[in-house]
Amino acid sequence: MEPIPVLVSGLPGNMALACARLFEDHPDFALLPVSLTGQGVEEKFVQVRENRIALALPEIHRQALMDWKTRYASLVVVDYTHPSAVNANAQLYVDLGIPFVMGTTGGDRQKLAQDVEGSGVAAVIAPNMAREIVGFSAMMEFAATHFPGLFAGYGLTVRESHQKGKADTSGTARAMVGYFNHMGVEFDPEQIEKTRDPEIQARELGVPPEHLGGHGWHTYSLVSPDETVLFSFTHNVNGREVYARGTVEAARFLAGKIRDGDPPRIYSMIDVLKQ
């Protein structure tokens, strides 16, 4: 089987770079030498091990994609850009008929789904690409569906800590709040405690110094009305490797669906896990 041509949008960002490195090393993929980047990026190229990747500014995004789509009909795009670019990028991929993996969080997620559904373009869209965390979220979704009201009356605190450069509140944390809401907990996603200060992360949370620039620590604590029962769920991820590995699996899954002629639709990471 010919390698799957993949274009990683978002270089020189850290998450895009972590994915590009894995795609470069993976025998099933051919990393293309171009990346869609954001306004204000001064670099013209970024080095990904053996590959020199040209950075395309927003004014030439469409043309760059059209050029590579012409060369490779089986092109897949992986997007790790910025929350502010989610909807415009997705619309561009849809307009050009390019399947994509949207790993970028934020943006208008309802509009994102509306733009892709029925467009004839297949996509994997998920707030979290880490298989293990997706599996944990699925367990919580199961509880929310089958045991509504399980934690009625309980108080909830949610704290998520990510590197300083993450602009939005964690999509995973927001999804978890939704599950707890269905289990009877009154909690607004705006109450999520979002930590981005490296000093607080190191001093109060204990994030290792070498991972202050790339981590995802989440804790969800539930306390009964009489304060005699405590439930605490924690998942701490250091580095970006687990998300990058999941993204590679999502891209391979998507390419397989297209190759097999499956009707194009929006897939989740749960679909990827079930393959």
Helices and strands as residue ranges (DSSP letters): E 4-9, H 14-25, E 29-31, E 34-36, E 45-48, E 51-56, G 58-60, H 61-71, E 76-79, G 83-85, H 86-95, E 100-102, H 109-116, E 123-125, H 131-146, E 155-162, H 171-182, G 189-191, E 193-195, H 198-200, I 201-205, G 209-211, E 215-223, E 230-238, H 241-259, E 266-267, H 269-274
